Amino acid sequence: MTELAIRRLTIVDLERLVALENCQPRPWSRRQLEAALNDADGCVLGAVLADRLVGHAVVARLPFEAELQAMLVEPAMRRRGLAAALLEATIEQCRRWGSERLLLEVRAGNAPAIALYRRAGFSEDGRRRGYYPPLEDMADANREDAVLMSRRP
Ligand SMILES: CC(C)(COP(=O)(O)OP(=O)(O)OC[C@H]1O[C@@H](n2cnc3c(N)ncnc32)[C@H](O)[C@@H]1OP(=O)(O)O)[C@@H](O)C(=O)NCCC(=O)NCCS
């Protein structure tokens, strides 16, 4: 595989980040992504392959902990270890911040993401019942639980 670079994204990367985020249902808006890139208390990491942005992770620094707020890999580039590499870099960033734990929330039905996080050493802390609206906007679809997970960086 062409050499992978994991690097911190800056405002210069906004257009590429918007394009990548738009490959999924319910993408973050341009405004949200711009705010994340400008947030001094956060970090947006990108996975870059042959100068193409193919994945990203958004992590926010909290007073004692850190929160993984988004993680995405382009569909055609999945199952090649890119999310695992992004997570490793995120954990390293949390160590530099001195965060006590790295927290995240994930849809209970998102088996790929839950498998990824378990494999990276996250364990389940609890659930928020009916936290997420249904993915398809169908009136009779059920809301989905959030699984709360964390690990020590
Ligand atoms: C979840 C996601 C980020 C994983 O990205 P990825 O680059 O494919 O993940 P990796 O290749 O690094 O996978 C690492 C490990 O995670 C687990 N995993 C990842 N995808 C999986 C899947 N579809 N099914 C089962 N396990 C999976 C496996 O243990 C995998 O190791 P392996 O390939 O050696 O078996 C990607 O599927 C994605 O972008 N999904 C949509 C957005 C999303 O759900 N983000 C998380 C929101 S909380």
PDBQT file of the ligand as one rigid body, heavy atoms in Angstrom, charges set to zero:
ROOT
HETATM    1  C1  LIG A 201     -15.746   2.127  11.692  1.00  0.00    +0.000 C 
HETATM    2  C2  LIG A 201     -14.719   2.541  10.642  1.00  0.00    +0.000 C 
HETATM    3  C3  LIG A 201     -14.124   3.907  11.023  1.00  0.00    +0.000 C 
HETATM    4  C4  LIG A 201     -13.605   1.475  10.582  1.00  0.00    +0.000 C 
HETATM    5  O1  LIG A 201     -12.612   1.909   9.666  1.00  0.00    +0.000 OA
HETATM    6  P1  LIG A 201     -11.584   0.898   8.987  1.00  0.00    +0.000 P 
HETATM    7  O2  LIG A 201     -10.442   1.695   8.461  1.00  0.00    +0.000 OA
HETATM    8  O3  LIG A 201     -12.282   0.015   8.037  1.00  0.00    +0.000 OA
HETATM    9  O4  LIG A 201     -11.091   0.019  10.244  1.00  0.00    +0.000 OA
HETATM   10  P2  LIG A 201      -9.743  -0.817  10.338  1.00  0.00    +0.000 P 
HETATM   11  O5  LIG A 201      -9.406  -1.383   8.988  1.00  0.00    +0.000 OA
HETATM   12  O6  LIG A 201      -8.701   0.009  10.990  1.00  0.00    +0.000 OA
HETATM   13  O7  LIG A 201     -10.205  -1.997  11.299  1.00  0.00    +0.000 OA
HETATM   14  C5  LIG A 201      -9.504  -2.321  12.492  1.00  0.00    +0.000 C 
HETATM   15  C6  LIG A 201     -10.265  -3.451  13.173  1.00  0.00    +0.000 C 
HETATM   16  O8  LIG A 201     -11.589  -3.019  13.531  1.00  0.00    +0.000 OA
HETATM   17  C7  LIG A 201     -12.528  -4.085  13.350  1.00  0.00    +0.000 C 
HETATM   18  N1  LIG A 201     -13.434  -3.776  12.238  1.00  0.00    +0.000 N 
HETATM   19  C8  LIG A 201     -13.400  -2.715  11.404  1.00  0.00    +0.000 A 
HETATM   20  N2  LIG A 201     -14.408  -2.774  10.495  1.00  0.00    +0.000 NA
HETATM   21  C9  LIG A 201     -15.082  -3.898  10.765  1.00  0.00    +0.000 A 
HETATM   22  C10 LIG A 201     -16.226  -4.516  10.176  1.00  0.00    +0.000 A 
HETATM   23  N3  LIG A 201     -16.856  -3.985   9.101  1.00  0.00    +0.000 N 
HETATM   24  N4  LIG A 201     -16.685  -5.660  10.716  1.00  0.00    +0.000 NA
HETATM   25  C11 LIG A 201     -16.074  -6.232  11.767  1.00  0.00    +0.000 A 
HETATM   26  N5  LIG A 201     -14.963  -5.705  12.372  1.00  0.00    +0.000 NA
HETATM   27  C12 LIG A 201     -14.487  -4.554  11.873  1.00  0.00    +0.000 A 
HETATM   28  C13 LIG A 201     -11.683  -5.304  12.995  1.00  0.00    +0.000 C 
HETATM   29  O9  LIG A 201     -11.271  -5.907  14.206  1.00  0.00    +0.000 OA
HETATM   30  C14 LIG A 201     -10.499  -4.657  12.280  1.00  0.00    +0.000 C 
HETATM   31  O10 LIG A 201      -9.342  -5.456  12.255  1.00  0.00    +0.000 OA
HETATM   32  P3  LIG A 201      -9.178  -6.547  11.069  1.00  0.00    +0.000 P 
HETATM   33  O11 LIG A 201      -9.489  -5.863   9.771  1.00  0.00    +0.000 OA
HETATM   34  O12 LIG A 201      -7.739  -6.971  11.197  1.00  0.00    +0.000 OA
HETATM   35  O13 LIG A 201     -10.168  -7.631  11.376  1.00  0.00    +0.000 OA
HETATM   36  C15 LIG A 201     -15.374   2.612   9.211  1.00  0.00    +0.000 C 
HETATM   37  O14 LIG A 201     -16.118   1.425   8.991  1.00  0.00    +0.000 OA
HETATM   38  C16 LIG A 201     -16.273   3.816   9.020  1.00  0.00    +0.000 C 
HETATM   39  O15 LIG A 201     -15.814   4.891   8.619  1.00  0.00    +0.000 OA
HETATM   40  N6  LIG A 201     -17.582   3.651   9.294  1.00  0.00    +0.000 N 
HETATM   41  C17 LIG A 201     -18.561   4.744   9.123  1.00  0.00    +0.000 C 
HETATM   42  C18 LIG A 201     -18.378   5.840  10.142  1.00  0.00    +0.000 C 
HETATM   43  C19 LIG A 201     -18.469   5.314  11.558  1.00  0.00    +0.000 C 
HETATM   44  O16 LIG A 201     -19.269   4.446  11.867  1.00  0.00    +0.000 OA
HETATM   45  N7  LIG A 201     -17.646   5.901  12.440  1.00  0.00    +0.000 N 
HETATM   46  C20 LIG A 201     -17.644   5.570  13.854  1.00  0.00    +0.000 C 
HETATM   47  C21 LIG A 201     -18.638   6.443  14.556  1.00  0.00    +0.000 C 
HETATM   48  S1  LIG A 201     -18.559   6.189  16.328  1.00  0.00    +0.000 SA
ENDROOT
TORSDOF 0
